[in-house]
Each structure stands twice: as structure tokens, then as C-alpha cells.
């Protein structure tokens, strides 16, 4: 694409095309957008995060990531759409402008680059990282079981051949460790939103234990409002609640760790498939999915802005 | 490139906790090479599983023998993948 205005948001893209898009967006909006490299993947690919900032120094920030499970293609595609939306709405939409005038946004679109490249080259159904496990012929770790929150408890597998293999130790995956280091280094992230697909859920901690988070009532209220906003666009039905009560026990998960770090507004989305496509959601549904999700993200971001802590 | 010709995705409805446990037994049968897209969770939540062609008969016998209701969500995974590739190629050439 020659510009982000001619980029086709209604189709799936390769890793290279998404990385090119990031460069285009940063070049078109040098005052607002910068591309940071927070690490390199197991196979040596750069791990990029887009930073959207209107100034200040280490402002309170919102983190959004997509694609940690590489086969969930509608999430990376939505992440590309979110990036363009942020750049084009700043200065246009008053509510969103207020958010960016006071907070930074970090957006990691391809959180598992090796896995994503593999879904394009060899196996479209690949979910995990591509790291080798000594003593096993099976490859990869589930990057949403590898965080240091209830790591190793029930809700993940010790079998390297399992899709929910937790890895030999917490943060063994460089794709996870890079985010951990970034979050600790930054120290002022106030909302952390990790986006998956599919099953139309908006979830908050915990996944590894039944105990409710201290901020359960507030998180539940925010999730309720965010789901209402999402559903208002196309009627897509979402459920919301804690991970363990809404789906099942899952240990070593991203937002359990971020919440334990003190990031109160920690949420995970499971985006649509409203029909019968699962991970193979047709590209025609990318933009509607991104649009409805954006309304929920706005709700969470506004709440974060209006409830400093 | 891995191909998924003949792979089906079944959507299983577990009516109660006992049936959820039965599906979890299925999950442990590694030789079937099952890929749970939506794992067994709460009764009433759909369970979606990609079944490689060689395992389809065995899985359906397992489900029917235990009275577990299922529908075929995707008849042939590879044909959806082919559509997806075609769409990407067409948009790129446009």
C-alpha cells in the first residue's frame, strides 16, 4: 500500500505487510505515532509495539495487544484497524482526543510473530510460540499459560505436545518476557487489554483461582458497560465475567499477571465468530468485528481516564 | 504446508457436567490428534473441536455411544482455507 488510506483493512495480511503498515502509519503521523522494538522472537523476528503519545513524560498508559495466539487472525487484523482508527480519530473525536491528551496508548499488533508467520507458511492452525523444548519433538508453548501468575497450577498442561503447554518455567517465552520487562520498566500502565478470538467474551481476572479480584464489582460494571457498547453496533452478543467462572480454569494467563502487578483494569476479549467459522472468520467480518470491539475499548479507556489510581 | 483436507470441526453440546467430563476424556486421547478450538468448559457452552479425517469415525462413535449431541460446524476445513487464501490473493492483486 502507498499509504494507510489505501491499505486494505478488509483482508488478512502477512507479517511483512503488517510491519510495513506500521512504518507507513508512523511516517504519516510522526507527532503521534512511534514504533518501538521491545524484543526479538525466538526465531529472531523483531517484536514491535506502536506507541501513540501526544507528549508528556511516562504518562499513565493503556496497553492493547492482539495475536498472542497466532491463528486468531481476526485479532491481528483488528489491531491494524485500531491503529488507523487511533491516528485518524485523534483531534476529530472529542472523547477519544481527551483520552490521548492525557494518556499514552501502546498497541502490540503481532504479539507472537513466529507463530503468525508459521500460520501463513506451514500451518494455519498454529496457536503457540515456535520454541523448541528439550526432550520433546513437539514445538511451542502456549503464551497465555506462560505468565508468572498461578504458573503451573491446574488450567495448563505440562505436556509439550499439548496446545496449552505452559513451558518449563514462567516467562520462558521471549515473546512473554519482552512484555513483562516492558510493563515493569514503564511502571505506569493503568489498563491492560489482551485480545483473543473466538467466543464473544469480555473477561477479567482471575483464571487460575476462584477467589474474586479485590476490584471485582468495578471490573464487572466496566465489563457490563463495555459489552453494552459493543452489542449496540451490530447486536453481537457477548458474555462477561471472570475467566474461571465464565469459561474454565486457566493458569499462567496474561491478565492475571498484569492484575497482580497492580494494573487494575485488566481485561481479555474473545472476539466473534457469531456463526460457524471459528478461527476461519471470513475477511468480510474483519471491519465489523473491529468496529464493535472499538466501542468496548473506548468504554474501558474512558473509564480508566476518569478513574485515575 | 499442512493440509486439512477432510478435517471437520464438530460442535458438541454437553448438557451437564458429566457430559463435559466425557468430552475431557476425549481430549486426553492423544492419538486422535484432536484440536479443541473451544475447550470443554461449562455445560451449555459450545465445544468446538477440529477432527482430522482419520479420527472422524472414531470420534463420532464415541460421541453417539455416550449420547453426546453434536453438529458438523465445518464440513471440510481445507475448503475454508482455500477460500481464505483466494480472498487474500484477490485483494492483493487488486
Boltz contact constraints between the chains, C-beta under 6 A:
constraints:
  - contact:
      token1: [A, 8]
      token2: [B, 91]
      max_distance: 6.0
  - contact:
      token1: [A, 11]
      token2: [B, 88]
      max_distance: 6.0
  - contact:
      token1: [A, 11]
      token2: [B, 91]
      max_distance: 6.0
  - contact:
      token1: [A, 12]
      token2: [B, 88]
      max_distance: 6.0
  - contact:
      token1: [A, 122]
      token2: [B, 1]
      max_distance: 6.0
  - contact:
      token1: [A, 122]
      token2: [B, 2]
      max_distance: 6.0
  - contact:
      token1: [A, 123]
      token2: [B, 2]
      max_distance: 6.0
  - contact:
      token1: [A, 124]
      token2: [B, 81]
      max_distance: 6.0
  - contact:
      token1: [A, 199]
      token2: [B, 38]
      max_distance: 6.0
  - contact:
      token1: [A, 247]
      token2: [B, 41]
      max_distance: 6.0
  - contact:
      token1: [A, 248]
      token2: [B, 41]
      max_distance: 6.0
  - contact:
      token1: [A, 276]
      token2: [B, 73]
      max_distance: 6.0
  - contact:
      token1: [A, 278]
      token2: [B, 37]
      max_distance: 6.0
  - contact:
      token1: [A, 278]
      token2: [B, 48]
      max_distance: 6.0
  - contact:
      token1: [A, 280]
      token2: [B, 80]
      max_distance: 6.0
  - contact:
      token1: [A, 283]
      token2: [B, 87]
      max_distance: 6.0
